[in-house]
């Protein structure tokens, strides 16, 4: 993995992006501490998607807040017991 200071990254961003397109990762640091990494898209972790069933359950859970008789205070108290 290549290293670059923030100043170098700002001055040579196009080169860092070009390197990433070739599979090279670059860690950017400020005052010697790592703050960011530029990585190729192929190296990005895959984020799991929410299934249709999970999404429907989430919507159903949120629907209770549309009910005028719903009390957030009661819900909070019930959660503390």
Biopython code that builds the backbone (N, CA, C, O; Angstrom):
import numpy as np
from Bio.PDB.StructureBuilder import StructureBuilder

atoms = [
    (1, "UNK", "N", (0.845, -1.168, 0.000)),
    (1, "UNK", "CA", (0.000, 0.000, 0.000)),
    (1, "UNK", "C", (0.898, 1.240, 0.000)),
    (1, "UNK", "O", (1.846, 1.357, 0.776)),
    (2, "UNK", "N", (0.557, 2.151, -0.899)),
    (2, "UNK", "CA", (1.314, 3.401, -0.955)),
    (2, "UNK", "C", (0.884, 4.314, 0.181)),
    (2, "UNK", "O", (-0.215, 4.176, 0.719)),
    (3, "UNK", "N", (1.754, 5.243, 0.539)),
    (3, "UNK", "CA", (1.487, 6.233, 1.574)),
    (3, "UNK", "C", (1.577, 7.627, 0.945)),
    (3, "UNK", "O", (2.394, 7.864, 0.056)),
    (4, "UNK", "N", (0.736, 8.535, 1.412)),
    (4, "UNK", "CA", (0.802, 9.919, 0.946)),
    (4, "UNK", "C", (0.291, 10.830, 2.047)),
    (4, "UNK", "O", (-0.661, 10.495, 2.752)),
    (5, "UNK", "N", (0.923, 11.971, 2.188)),
    (5, "UNK", "CA", (0.405, 12.959, 3.132)),
    (5, "UNK", "C", (-0.831, 13.603, 2.504)),
    (5, "UNK", "O", (-1.065, 13.474, 1.302)),
    (6, "UNK", "N", (-1.605, 14.284, 3.314)),
    (6, "UNK", "CA", (-2.786, 14.952, 2.792)),
    (6, "UNK", "C", (-2.412, 15.986, 1.737)),
    (6, "UNK", "O", (-3.097, 16.117, 0.723)),
    (7, "UNK", "N", (-1.336, 16.712, 1.971)),
    (7, "UNK", "CA", (-0.881, 17.715, 0.996)),
    (7, "UNK", "C", (-0.507, 17.053, -0.327)),
    (7, "UNK", "O", (-0.850, 17.556, -1.396)),
    (8, "UNK", "N", (0.201, 15.916, -0.252)),
    (8, "UNK", "CA", (0.555, 15.183, -1.474)),
    (8, "UNK", "C", (-0.687, 14.670, -2.182)),
    (8, "UNK", "O", (-0.777, 14.726, -3.408)),
    (9, "UNK", "N", (-1.650, 14.168, -1.408)),
    (9, "UNK", "CA", (-2.882, 13.652, -2.008)),
    (9, "UNK", "C", (-3.654, 14.753, -2.719)),
    (9, "UNK", "O", (-4.194, 14.537, -3.804)),
    (10, "UNK", "N", (-3.708, 15.920, -2.118)),
    (10, "UNK", "CA", (-4.395, 17.042, -2.754)),
    (10, "UNK", "C", (-3.694, 17.442, -4.041)),
    (10, "UNK", "O", (-4.348, 17.742, -5.040)),
    (11, "UNK", "N", (-2.384, 17.446, -4.022)),
    (11, "UNK", "CA", (-1.614, 17.875, -5.192)),
    (11, "UNK", "C", (-1.609, 16.840, -6.311)),
    (11, "UNK", "O", (-1.483, 17.188, -7.485)),
    (12, "UNK", "N", (-1.747, 15.560, -5.943)),
    (12, "UNK", "CA", (-1.617, 14.481, -6.931)),
    (12, "UNK", "C", (-2.816, 13.534, -6.923)),
    (12, "UNK", "O", (-2.661, 12.329, -7.122)),
    (13, "UNK", "N", (-4.009, 14.080, -6.694)),
    (13, "UNK", "CA", (-5.196, 13.235, -6.607)),
    (13, "UNK", "C", (-5.426, 12.419, -7.872)),
    (13, "UNK", "O", (-5.774, 11.241, -7.790)),
    (14, "UNK", "N", (-5.238, 13.022, -9.032)),
    (14, "UNK", "CA", (-5.473, 12.289, -10.276)),
    (14, "UNK", "C", (-4.543, 11.084, -10.391)),
    (14, "UNK", "O", (-4.955, 10.041, -10.899)),
    (15, "UNK", "N", (-3.311, 11.205, -9.936)),
    (15, "UNK", "CA", (-2.361, 10.089, -9.960)),
    (15, "UNK", "C", (-2.801, 8.992, -8.987)),
    (15, "UNK", "O", (-2.708, 7.807, -9.305)),
    (16, "UNK", "N", (-3.278, 9.384, -7.806)),
    (16, "UNK", "CA", (-3.743, 8.412, -6.814)),
    (16, "UNK", "C", (-4.958, 7.649, -7.351)),
    (16, "UNK", "O", (-5.065, 6.436, -7.168)),
    (17, "UNK", "N", (-5.868, 8.361, -8.009)),
    (17, "UNK", "CA", (-7.046, 7.717, -8.596)),
    (17, "UNK", "C", (-6.628, 6.787, -9.737)),
    (17, "UNK", "O", (-7.162, 5.686, -9.869)),
    (18, "UNK", "N", (-5.689, 7.223, -10.547)),
    (18, "UNK", "CA", (-5.178, 6.373, -11.632)),
    (18, "UNK", "C", (-4.547, 5.112, -11.062)),
    (18, "UNK", "O", (-4.765, 4.021, -11.588)),
    (19, "UNK", "N", (-3.766, 5.246, -9.992)),
    (19, "UNK", "CA", (-3.176, 4.075, -9.337)),
    (19, "UNK", "C", (-4.260, 3.135, -8.835)),
    (19, "UNK", "O", (-4.139, 1.918, -8.972)),
    (20, "UNK", "N", (-5.330, 3.694, -8.249)),
    (20, "UNK", "CA", (-6.431, 2.859, -7.751)),
    (20, "UNK", "C", (-7.079, 2.084, -8.883)),
    (20, "UNK", "O", (-7.492, 0.940, -8.695)),
    (21, "UNK", "N", (-7.172, 2.694, -10.058)),
    (21, "UNK", "CA", (-7.765, 1.983, -11.196)),
    (21, "UNK", "C", (-6.906, 0.803, -11.640)),
    (21, "UNK", "O", (-7.381, -0.099, -12.330)),
    (22, "UNK", "N", (-5.637, 0.818, -11.237)),
    (22, "UNK", "CA", (-4.717, -0.290, -11.548)),
    (22, "UNK", "C", (-4.575, -1.262, -10.376)),
    (22, "UNK", "O", (-3.767, -2.189, -10.432)),
    (23, "UNK", "N", (-5.366, -1.049, -9.305)),
    (23, "UNK", "CA", (-5.345, -1.966, -8.181)),
    (23, "UNK", "C", (-4.468, -1.565, -7.011)),
    (23, "UNK", "O", (-4.300, -2.347, -6.074)),
    (24, "UNK", "N", (-3.905, -0.363, -7.042)),
    (24, "UNK", "CA", (-3.015, 0.085, -5.970)),
    (24, "UNK", "C", (-3.810, 0.873, -4.927)),
    (24, "UNK", "O", (-4.551, 1.795, -5.268)),
    (25, "UNK", "N", (-3.652, 0.506, -3.664)),
    (25, "UNK", "CA", (-4.284, 1.229, -2.568)),
    (25, "UNK", "C", (-3.329, 2.304, -2.052)),
    (25, "UNK", "O", (-2.113, 2.109, -2.035)),
    (26, "UNK", "N", (-3.889, 3.437, -1.633)),
    (26, "UNK", "CA", (-3.070, 4.526, -1.094)),
    (26, "UNK", "C", (-3.655, 4.984, 0.234)),
    (26, "UNK", "O", (-4.824, 5.361, 0.308)),
    (27, "UNK", "N", (-2.834, 4.950, 1.286)),
    (27, "UNK", "CA", (-3.251, 5.464, 2.588)),
    (27, "UNK", "C", (-2.828, 6.929, 2.682)),
    (27, "UNK", "O", (-1.685, 7.286, 2.394)),
    (28, "UNK", "N", (-3.773, 7.757, 3.089)),
    (28, "UNK", "CA", (-3.509, 9.181, 3.237)),
    (28, "UNK", "C", (-3.423, 9.496, 4.724)),
    (28, "UNK", "O", (-4.266, 9.066, 5.513)),
    (29, "UNK", "N", (-2.410, 10.240, 5.090)),
    (29, "UNK", "CA", (-2.235, 10.578, 6.497)),
    (29, "UNK", "C", (-2.063, 12.079, 6.677)),
    (29, "UNK", "O", (-1.624, 12.794, 5.776)),
    (30, "UNK", "N", (-2.429, 12.533, 7.886)),
    (30, "UNK", "CA", (-2.267, 13.944, 8.252)),
    (30, "UNK", "C", (-1.507, 13.971, 9.571)),
    (30, "UNK", "O", (-1.923, 13.349, 10.549)),
    (31, "UNK", "N", (-0.413, 14.680, 9.594)),
    (31, "UNK", "CA", (0.448, 14.762, 10.779)),
    (31, "UNK", "C", (0.868, 13.372, 11.249)),
    (31, "UNK", "O", (0.976, 13.118, 12.448)),
    (32, "UNK", "N", (1.104, 12.467, 10.283)),
    (32, "UNK", "CA", (1.577, 11.129, 10.592)),
    (32, "UNK", "C", (0.504, 10.136, 10.993)),
    (32, "UNK", "O", (0.810, 8.965, 11.217)),
    (33, "UNK", "N", (-0.766, 10.574, 11.092)),
    (33, "UNK", "CA", (-1.856, 9.670, 11.479)),
    (33, "UNK", "C", (-2.709, 9.347, 10.259)),
    (33, "UNK", "O", (-3.091, 10.255, 9.521)),
    (34, "UNK", "N", (-3.017, 8.065, 10.033)),
    (34, "UNK", "CA", (-3.854, 7.690, 8.890)),
    (34, "UNK", "C", (-5.257, 8.279, 9.026)),
    (34, "UNK", "O", (-5.862, 8.221, 10.096)),
    (35, "UNK", "N", (-5.766, 8.843, 7.935)),
    (35, "UNK", "CA", (-7.106, 9.430, 7.961)),
    (35, "UNK", "C", (-8.024, 8.881, 6.873)),
    (35, "UNK", "O", (-9.246, 8.969, 6.992)),
    (36, "UNK", "N", (-7.445, 8.316, 5.815)),
    (36, "UNK", "CA", (-8.275, 7.810, 4.722)),
    (36, "UNK", "C", (-7.468, 6.831, 3.872)),
    (36, "UNK", "O", (-6.238, 6.804, 3.912)),
    (37, "UNK", "N", (-8.206, 6.029, 3.102)),
    (37, "UNK", "CA", (-7.571, 5.113, 2.162)),
    (37, "UNK", "C", (-8.322, 5.207, 0.847)),
    (37, "UNK", "O", (-9.552, 5.160, 0.826)),
    (38, "UNK", "N", (-7.596, 5.337, -0.240)),
    (38, "UNK", "CA", (-8.183, 5.294, -1.576)),
    (38, "UNK", "C", (-7.930, 3.883, -2.091)),
    (38, "UNK", "O", (-6.788, 3.446, -2.232)),
    (39, "UNK", "N", (-9.047, 3.171, -2.371)),
    (39, "UNK", "CA", (-8.924, 1.782, -2.820)),
    (39, "UNK", "C", (-9.676, 1.584, -4.122)),
    (39, "UNK", "O", (-10.591, 2.344, -4.439)),
    (40, "UNK", "N", (-9.293, 0.566, -4.877)),
    (40, "UNK", "CA", (-10.048, 0.255, -6.094)),
    (40, "UNK", "C", (-11.470, -0.185, -5.748)),
    (40, "UNK", "O", (-11.696, -0.764, -4.685)),
    (41, "UNK", "N", (-12.407, 0.079, -6.615)),
    (41, "UNK", "CA", (-13.797, -0.335, -6.417)),
    (41, "UNK", "C", (-13.881, -1.838, -6.155)),
    (41, "UNK", "O", (-14.671, -2.276, -5.319)),
    (42, "UNK", "N", (-13.086, -2.618, -6.851)),
    (42, "UNK", "CA", (-13.119, -4.074, -6.703)),
    (42, "UNK", "C", (-12.752, -4.511, -5.288)),
    (42, "UNK", "O", (-13.145, -5.597, -4.862)),
    (43, "UNK", "N", (-12.007, -3.689, -4.554)),
    (43, "UNK", "CA", (-11.592, -4.033, -3.193)),
    (43, "UNK", "C", (-12.597, -3.605, -2.126)),
    (43, "UNK", "O", (-12.419, -3.914, -0.948)),
    (44, "UNK", "N", (-13.644, -2.900, -2.528)),
    (44, "UNK", "CA", (-14.624, -2.436, -1.546)),
    (44, "UNK", "C", (-15.397, -3.623, -0.980)),
    (44, "UNK", "O", (-15.752, -4.540, -1.720)),
    (45, "UNK", "N", (-15.657, -3.613, 0.317)),
    (45, "UNK", "CA", (-16.455, -4.686, 0.896)),
    (45, "UNK", "C", (-17.884, -4.620, 0.364)),
    (45, "UNK", "O", (-18.424, -3.539, 0.130)),
    (46, "UNK", "N", (-18.467, -5.760, 0.182)),
    (46, "UNK", "CA", (-19.840, -5.823, -0.320)),
    (46, "UNK", "C", (-20.807, -5.581, 0.827)),
    (46, "UNK", "O", (-20.731, -6.247, 1.859)),
    (47, "UNK", "N", (-21.702, -4.646, 0.651)),
    (47, "UNK", "CA", (-22.673, -4.311, 1.680)),
    (47, "UNK", "C", (-23.909, -5.180, 1.467)),
    (47, "UNK", "O", (-24.479, -5.182, 0.376)),
    (48, "UNK", "N", (-24.328, -5.912, 2.489)),
    (48, "UNK", "CA", (-25.518, -6.753, 2.302)),
    (48, "UNK", "C", (-26.760, -5.895, 2.119)),
    (48, "UNK", "O", (-26.911, -4.851, 2.753)),
    (49, "UNK", "N", (-27.640, -6.349, 1.247)),
    (49, "UNK", "CA", (-28.881, -5.631, 1.000)),
    (49, "UNK", "C", (-29.973, -6.146, 1.916)),
    (49, "UNK", "O", (-29.943, -7.288, 2.375)),
    (50, "UNK", "N", (-30.930, -5.281, 2.168)),
    (50, "UNK", "CA", (-32.072, -5.668, 2.974)),
    (50, "UNK", "C", (-33.041, -6.444, 2.084)),
    (50, "UNK", "O", (-33.347, -6.021, 0.970)),
    (51, "UNK", "N", (-33.519, -7.579, 2.586)),
    (51, "UNK", "CA", (-34.467, -8.371, 1.807)),
    (51, "UNK", "C", (-35.837, -7.695, 1.832)),
    (51, "UNK", "O", (-36.083, -6.809, 2.650)),
    (52, "UNK", "N", (-36.718, -8.114, 0.937)),
    (52, "UNK", "CA", (-38.069, -7.563, 0.871)),
    (52, "UNK", "C", (-38.819, -7.843, 2.169)),
    (52, "UNK", "O", (-39.592, -7.003, 2.630)),
    (53, "UNK", "N", (-38.603, -9.002, 2.755)),
    (53, "UNK", "CA", (-39.269, -9.359, 4.012)),
    (53, "UNK", "C", (-38.780, -8.449, 5.141)),
    (53, "UNK", "O", (-39.579, -7.965, 5.943)),
    (54, "UNK", "N", (-37.468, -8.220, 5.201)),
    (54, "UNK", "CA", (-36.910, -7.334, 6.226)),
    (54, "UNK", "C", (-37.423, -5.902, 6.051)),
    (54, "UNK", "O", (-37.719, -5.220, 7.032)),
    (55, "UNK", "N", (-37.525, -5.455, 4.805)),
    (55, "UNK", "CA", (-38.012, -4.112, 4.530)),
    (55, "UNK", "C", (-39.469, -3.975, 4.954)),
    (55, "UNK", "O", (-39.843, -2.966, 5.551)),
    (56, "UNK", "N", (-40.300, -4.978, 4.655)),
    (56, "UNK", "CA", (-41.712, -4.958, 5.050)),
    (56, "UNK", "C", (-41.844, -4.928, 6.571)),
    (56, "UNK", "O", (-42.703, -4.227, 7.105)),
    (57, "UNK", "N", (-40.998, -5.685, 7.269)),
    (57, "UNK", "CA", (-41.029, -5.690, 8.732)),
    (57, "UNK", "C", (-40.641, -4.313, 9.282)),
    (57, "UNK", "O", (-41.223, -3.844, 10.260)),
    (58, "UNK", "N", (-39.672, -3.683, 8.659)),
    (58, "UNK", "CA", (-39.253, -2.346, 9.076)),
    (58, "UNK", "C", (-40.383, -1.336, 8.886)),
    (58, "UNK", "O", (-40.622, -0.498, 9.755)),
    (59, "UNK", "N", (-41.078, -1.418, 7.750)),
    (59, "UNK", "CA", (-42.212, -0.524, 7.507)),
    (59, "UNK", "C", (-43.328, -0.775, 8.507)),
    (59, "UNK", "O", (-43.941, 0.170, 9.004)),
    (60, "UNK", "N", (-43.597, -2.038, 8.806)),
    (60, "UNK", "CA", (-44.650, -2.369, 9.760)),
    (60, "UNK", "C", (-44.306, -1.835, 11.147)),
    (60, "UNK", "O", (-45.182, -1.330, 11.849)),
    (61, "UNK", "N", (-43.059, -1.938, 11.543)),
    (61, "UNK", "CA", (-42.621, -1.418, 12.839)),
    (61, "UNK", "C", (-42.799, 0.096, 12.898)),
    (61, "UNK", "O", (-43.208, 0.634, 13.926)),
    (62, "UNK", "N", (-42.495, 0.779, 11.809)),
    (62, "UNK", "CA", (-42.628, 2.234, 11.774)),
    (62, "UNK", "C", (-44.067, 2.702, 11.698)),
    (62, "UNK", "O", (-44.358, 3.849, 12.037)),
    (63, "UNK", "N", (-44.984, 1.833, 11.255)),
    (63, "UNK", "CA", (-46.386, 2.218, 11.098)),
    (63, "UNK", "C", (-47.031, 2.582, 12.433)),
    (63, "UNK", "O", (-47.963, 3.386, 12.465)),
    (64, "UNK", "N", (-46.554, 2.006, 13.530)),
    (64, "UNK", "CA", (-47.171, 2.311, 14.823)),
    (64, "UNK", "C", (-47.032, 3.786, 15.179)),
    (64, "UNK", "O", (-47.837, 4.312, 15.948)),
    (65, "UNK", "N", (-46.030, 4.457, 14.634)),
    (65, "UNK", "CA", (-45.838, 5.867, 14.934)),
    (65, "UNK", "C", (-46.868, 6.754, 14.228)),
    (65, "UNK", "O", (-47.020, 7.924, 14.578)),
    (66, "UNK", "N", (-47.578, 6.201, 13.231)),
    (66, "UNK", "CA", (-48.628, 6.936, 12.535)),
    (66, "UNK", "C", (-49.941, 6.895, 13.308)),
    (66, "UNK", "O", (-50.843, 7.688, 13.036)),
    (67, "UNK", "N", (-50.059, 5.981, 14.268)),
    (67, "UNK", "CA", (-51.271, 5.814, 15.056)),
    (67, "UNK", "C", (-51.336, 6.931, 16.103)),
    (67, "UNK", "O", (-50.424, 7.059, 16.919)),
    (68, "UNK", "N", (-52.414, 7.749, 16.092)),
    (68, "UNK", "CA", (-52.495, 8.864, 17.036)),
    (68, "UNK", "C", (-52.549, 8.422, 18.503)),
    (68, "UNK", "O", (-52.231, 9.208, 19.395)),
    (69, "UNK", "N", (-52.947, 7.175, 18.758)),
    (69, "UNK", "CA", (-53.025, 6.703, 20.143)),
    (69, "UNK", "C", (-51.680, 6.187, 20.658)),
    (69, "UNK", "O", (-51.556, 5.848, 21.835)),
    (70, "UNK", "N", (-50.670, 6.125, 19.776)),
    (70, "UNK", "CA", (-49.349, 5.633, 20.184)),
    (70, "UNK", "C", (-48.688, 6.636, 21.122)),
    (70, "UNK", "O", (-48.713, 7.841, 20.871)),
    (71, "UNK", "N", (-48.111, 6.145, 22.176)),
    (71, "UNK", "CA", (-47.433, 7.012, 23.140)),
    (71, "UNK", "C", (-45.966, 6.632, 23.219)),
    (71, "UNK", "O", (-45.629, 5.525, 23.640)),
    (72, "UNK", "N", (-45.107, 7.530, 22.822)),
    (72, "UNK", "CA", (-43.669, 7.279, 22.903)),
    (72, "UNK", "C", (-43.228, 7.149, 24.351)),
    (72, "UNK", "O", (-42.285, 6.420, 24.658)),
    (73, "UNK", "N", (-43.911, 7.857, 25.239)),
    (73, "UNK", "CA", (-43.568, 7.787, 26.659)),
    (73, "UNK", "C", (-43.843, 6.380, 27.185)),
    (73, "UNK", "O", (-43.007, 5.803, 27.880)),
    (74, "UNK", "N", (-45.003, 5.831, 26.859)),
    (74, "UNK", "CA", (-45.334, 4.466, 27.293)),
    (74, "UNK", "C", (-44.341, 3.456, 26.706)),
    (74, "UNK", "O", (-43.915, 2.521, 27.384)),
    (75, "UNK", "N", (-43.987, 3.660, 25.452)),
    (75, "UNK", "CA", (-43.040, 2.757, 24.792)),
    (75, "UNK", "C", (-41.684, 2.800, 25.496)),
    (75, "UNK", "O", (-41.044, 1.766, 25.689)),
    (76, "UNK", "N", (-41.255, 4.000, 25.876)),
    (76, "UNK", "CA", (-39.968, 4.147, 26.577)),
    (76, "UNK", "C", (-40.018, 3.482, 27.937)),
    (76, "UNK", "O", (-39.084, 2.780, 28.323)),
    (77, "UNK", "N", (-41.109, 3.700, 28.672)),
    (77, "UNK", "CA", (-41.258, 3.082, 29.994)),
    (77, "UNK", "C", (-41.275, 1.555, 29.879)),
    (77, "UNK", "O", (-40.657, 0.865, 30.690)),
    (78, "UNK", "N", (-41.976, 1.033, 28.881)),
    (78, "UNK", "CA", (-42.053, -0.425, 28.695)),
    (78, "UNK", "C", (-40.682, -1.003, 28.401)),
    (78, "UNK", "O", (-40.385, -2.126, 28.808)),
    (79, "UNK", "N", (-39.848, -0.258, 27.704)),
    (79, "UNK", "CA", (-38.510, -0.721, 27.374)),
    (79, "UNK", "C", (-37.577, -0.746, 28.571)),
    (79, "UNK", "O", (-36.569, -1.453, 28.560)),
    (80, "UNK", "N", (-37.902, 0.015, 29.593)),
    (80, "UNK", "CA", (-37.042, 0.086, 30.788)),
    (80, "UNK", "C", (-37.378, -1.005, 31.800)),
    (80, "UNK", "O", (-36.618, -1.229, 32.742)),
    (81, "UNK", "N", (-38.487, -1.671, 31.619)),
    (81, "UNK", "CA", (-38.895, -2.708, 32.588)),
    (81, "UNK", "C", (-38.221, -4.010, 32.313)),
    (81, "UNK", "O", (-38.448, -4.986, 33.028)),
]
sb = StructureBuilder()
sb.init_structure("model")
sb.init_model(0)
sb.init_chain("A")
sb.init_seg("    ")
for serial, (resi, resn, name, xyz) in enumerate(atoms, 1):
    if name == "N":
        sb.init_residue(resn, " ", resi, " ")
    sb.init_atom(name, np.array(xyz, "f"), 0.0, 1.0, " ", f" {name:<3s}", serial, name[0])
structure = sb.get_structure()
